[in-house]
Amino acid sequence: MPTYAFKGRNRLNEMVSGEKIAASQDELRSLLRREQIIMTQASEKGREISLPKLGRSKKVKAKELAIFTRQFSVMIDAGLPLVSCIDILAQQQKNVFFKEVLHQVRQNVEEGATLSAALEKHPKVFDSLYTHMVEAGETGGVLDLILQRLATLIEKVVKLKRSIISASIYPAAVVVVAIAAVATIMVVVIPQFEQIFLGLLGPGEMLPLPTRIVMAISNFLAGWGGLSLLATIVGSAVGISFYYKTPKGKWAIDSLLLKTPIFGGILRKIAVARFARILSTLLSSGVPILQSLEITAKTAGNVVVEDAILKVRAGVERGESFVEPLKATEVFPHMVSQMVGVGEQTGAMDAMLGKIADFYEDEVDSAIADLLSMIEPVLIAFLGVTIGSIVISMYLPLFTLIGKLSSGK
């Protein structure tokens, strides 16, 4: 077996080094762990083997995080030690980035840090919502229950995102196919017909007006006009993207999205469902209301909704009831304010927010289904009318030519 030279930290956080025989780097790490040494670096026969760093562009998917959280809660509920749970789950991870994050979390916990403090060092994986809920679970001694609620919350958010993405795939595919078909006809097919028609025209004769319009559009798209149009579209998209990154642009675009017909209503329902679900989970987990509102605002996904939640928080901080500042924002529907008011009076705010979340999640599903049923015939009709108009305009000169040949006979 090879001999490894290692460096690490002992339980007093002092740097130590030495040599040890082991079959692999994983076995070396296990041997050192028994001696309460956390390995940071190892070399085999002069070859340096550094632990992978976290500065990679890889991410942890929400589904992976949900599975990890669910398994973590089951292990904690079964009575396994915290460090053992993290170690086992780290070994099971196929995502190398996530595995290394969990190894660092385990090391921090072994060194005496709380789980929430260890998770807080990795904000790209564990956001403020996650770490604050874990902190509440540690404080109240109900970490397994909190992790179950976290897993359920993440799963519901993933389900909501998946339904939105799946609903947008079909319309997007139809639009792309329609644009590609029309562009091909206009740029490749129409110029061929144009040469034929111009060769058949007699002195002073003109093609029908619809045919001339289609040919003019074809010439525009096939030349510099098409490139200019494409450059304008790409430039506009890039410009909007950069504008959205500014505070003023983010506010303007998010406000416009909420006011957009049809789509604005769906986005508002999504925001309400997300607000109610996250706030309900935080409150039921024992997180103070002011802190819960602050965390919920950060995860709103829309700056207008975020500002409204922060105004509610400011009102509650001044000693007002939850309902009045919620109504004053004019962002949340009247029904939400009424149900929250009932929950506040009965002392069951978290349960009422959970019912609001369930209602609006169902509303989102219904709204998306209705939107799909409306978009499908509209897209098909648009595609049929566009391509049909082009085909008819190309056949009109043929009808004229056939009429002349018939009369000549």
LINGI-V83424 format. One line per field, one symbol per residue. phi: phi as a letter, one per 30 degrees, with the letter a starting at -180 (. if undefined). Layout:
BEGIN
phi: ???
END
This chain:
BEGIN
phi: .dcccbbabddcicdbblbadadaddddddddddciccdcabbchicdbddedcdcddbcdddddddeddddddddddjddeddeddddddddddddddddddddddddddjdddddddddbddccddedddddddddddibddddddddddddddddddddddddddddedddddddddddddddccdeeddedddddcddeidbdeeeddddddddddddcdddddddddddddddddddddddedddddddddddcdeiddddddddddddeddddddddddjdeddddddddddcdibddddddddddddddddjddddedddddhccedddddddddddddibddddddddddddddddeddddddddddedddddddddddddddddddeddddddddddddd
END
